[in-house]
Amino acid sequence: MNGKPNSGGYRKRRSGNYVCHCCKKEQVFCWSCPCGFMICKECFEENKWGISNGPTWICPDCERIRMM
């Protein structure tokens, strides 16, 4: 344990809204990467052909493979 409360292996849910990097609009939910890249559902669907191949997507900023 690192002494932090609620450090049971689960990430704390992010509070607040998100801002999509594509449309620049504030959203209730965005797919996000630890590097800070965020993409809303609508923009994700428009760009799915270039960043996703099924259950995974690749962050266009840092190229990490992320699960949906």
Backbone bond lengths (Angstrom), bond angles and torsions (degrees), N, CA, C in turn:
res aa  C-N    CA-C-N  psi(-1)  N-CA   C-N-CA  omega(-1)  CA-C   N-CA-C  phi
1 M - - - 1.454 - - 1.522 109.84 -
2 N 1.308 116.16 145.43 1.450 120.63 -179.13 1.523 112.42 -101.99
3 G 1.333 117.78 10.31 1.443 121.05 175.65 1.517 114.85 86.53
4 K 1.298 117.79 -4.71 1.462 120.38 179.26 1.522 109.41 -83.22
5 P 1.324 117.42 140.57 1.461 118.37 175.93 1.526 110.65 -68.45
6 N 1.322 116.33 150.37 1.469 123.23 179.92 1.522 112.57 59.60
7 S 1.327 118.03 34.63 1.464 119.96 179.10 1.524 110.12 -96.17
8 G 1.318 115.95 54.35 1.451 121.63 -177.69 1.513 113.56 -90.29
9 G 1.320 118.32 21.58 1.445 120.57 177.96 1.515 113.92 94.72
10 Y 1.304 118.19 -6.70 1.456 121.69 179.28 1.514 110.05 -102.39
11 R 1.321 115.50 142.87 1.457 119.59 176.38 1.509 109.79 -79.13
12 K 1.315 116.12 142.68 1.454 120.59 176.56 1.524 108.40 -73.68
13 R 1.313 116.47 134.76 1.455 120.78 -179.64 1.525 109.99 -66.01
14 R 1.313 116.03 135.17 1.460 122.30 -179.30 1.516 109.29 -71.25
15 S 1.313 115.95 128.52 1.459 118.86 177.61 1.527 109.54 -96.44
16 G 1.312 115.92 155.19 1.454 119.65 179.76 1.508 112.06 98.16
17 N 1.308 115.13 -179.23 1.453 120.87 -177.97 1.525 111.17 -96.23
18 Y 1.288 114.63 167.85 1.452 122.87 -179.35 1.527 108.94 -111.94
19 V 1.315 116.94 157.95 1.460 121.85 174.08 1.526 107.33 -123.23
20 C 1.334 115.98 118.66 1.456 121.97 -178.81 1.534 110.15 -68.11
21 H 1.325 117.07 133.61 1.461 121.31 178.96 1.531 112.37 -73.30
22 C 1.331 117.19 -18.01 1.467 119.90 -178.73 1.527 111.80 -88.37
23 C 1.326 117.28 -56.47 1.467 120.60 -176.65 1.525 112.73 -93.60
24 K 1.328 117.88 -8.14 1.472 123.93 178.08 1.522 113.52 62.92
25 K 1.338 117.80 18.44 1.461 121.27 179.76 1.525 110.10 -97.43
26 E 1.329 115.56 147.43 1.453 120.59 175.47 1.524 108.41 -73.56
27 Q 1.325 116.46 133.68 1.461 122.02 -175.40 1.524 109.78 -128.17
28 V 1.327 116.16 160.52 1.460 121.72 175.04 1.527 109.36 -78.61
29 F 1.365 117.30 -32.87 1.464 122.01 -179.60 1.520 109.83 -142.42
30 C 1.298 116.26 140.29 1.468 122.91 171.75 1.522 108.18 -139.35
31 W 1.335 116.47 146.30 1.454 119.79 166.32 1.515 104.73 -68.37
32 S 1.311 118.04 135.31 1.459 119.04 -175.58 1.518 111.42 -137.67
33 C 1.320 114.70 158.05 1.460 124.11 -179.35 1.528 107.70 -119.32
34 P 1.323 118.92 149.88 1.466 120.54 177.23 1.530 113.86 -57.95
35 C 1.324 118.04 -21.11 1.471 120.41 178.93 1.524 111.80 -73.43
36 G 1.341 117.48 -13.35 1.459 121.42 178.72 1.512 114.38 111.73
37 F 1.331 118.12 -10.44 1.462 121.20 178.76 1.518 109.44 -68.37
38 M 1.338 116.85 135.16 1.462 122.90 177.70 1.515 109.07 -134.05
39 I 1.340 115.82 141.24 1.457 120.99 177.82 1.532 108.31 -140.38
40 C 1.344 116.14 130.73 1.461 120.48 -178.33 1.534 110.37 -75.58
41 K 1.325 115.43 168.27 1.468 120.67 -178.20 1.519 112.21 -59.00
42 E 1.336 116.68 -42.90 1.459 120.81 -177.25 1.533 111.11 -65.09
43 C 1.320 117.23 -47.71 1.467 120.66 179.45 1.521 111.22 -67.33
44 F 1.340 116.68 -33.85 1.458 119.95 177.49 1.527 110.12 -62.24
45 E 1.326 116.74 -44.59 1.464 120.30 179.60 1.523 111.32 -63.74
46 E 1.330 118.04 -37.70 1.464 121.26 178.63 1.525 111.71 -67.70
47 N 1.329 117.36 -32.23 1.470 121.99 -175.73 1.518 113.47 -107.66
48 K 1.318 116.86 10.10 1.464 121.88 -175.92 1.531 112.43 -56.48
49 W 1.309 117.16 -36.30 1.461 121.62 -178.22 1.531 111.79 -60.27
50 G 1.319 118.07 -27.71 1.458 120.65 -175.82 1.514 115.34 -100.35
51 I 1.359 117.49 -16.74 1.455 118.40 -175.69 1.524 114.58 -123.01
52 S 1.330 118.17 -4.23 1.460 119.86 -175.46 1.517 111.59 -133.94
53 N 1.331 114.65 148.58 1.462 120.17 171.86 1.525 109.41 -138.95
54 G 1.305 115.41 62.98 1.454 120.60 179.19 1.511 112.10 102.27
55 P 1.341 118.25 -122.18 1.466 120.19 -174.69 1.539 114.47 -80.30
56 T 1.312 117.14 0.05 1.463 120.08 179.98 1.522 110.89 -125.47
57 W 1.342 115.52 158.91 1.459 120.62 172.23 1.515 108.11 -138.87
58 I 1.315 116.57 153.86 1.463 122.18 -177.56 1.523 108.35 -109.10
59 C 1.320 115.89 125.75 1.462 120.63 179.41 1.527 108.93 -65.42
60 P 1.325 117.88 126.99 1.460 119.92 -179.38 1.533 113.47 -70.96
61 D 1.342 117.78 -17.84 1.467 120.22 179.85 1.525 112.65 -84.97
62 C 1.340 116.84 -52.08 1.467 119.29 -174.63 1.535 113.39 -111.55
63 E 1.336 117.53 -4.50 1.463 124.78 177.77 1.528 114.27 64.91
64 R 1.328 116.69 23.36 1.459 119.94 173.54 1.521 109.47 -73.67
65 I 1.297 116.80 146.61 1.468 121.82 176.05 1.507 107.39 -89.36
66 R 1.320 116.08 123.43 1.459 122.65 -176.51 1.524 110.03 -117.28
67 M 1.316 117.11 146.41 1.462 121.78 175.37 1.518 109.22 -89.35
68 M 1.321 116.06 146.63 1.471 120.74 178.24 1.497 110.49 -80.31
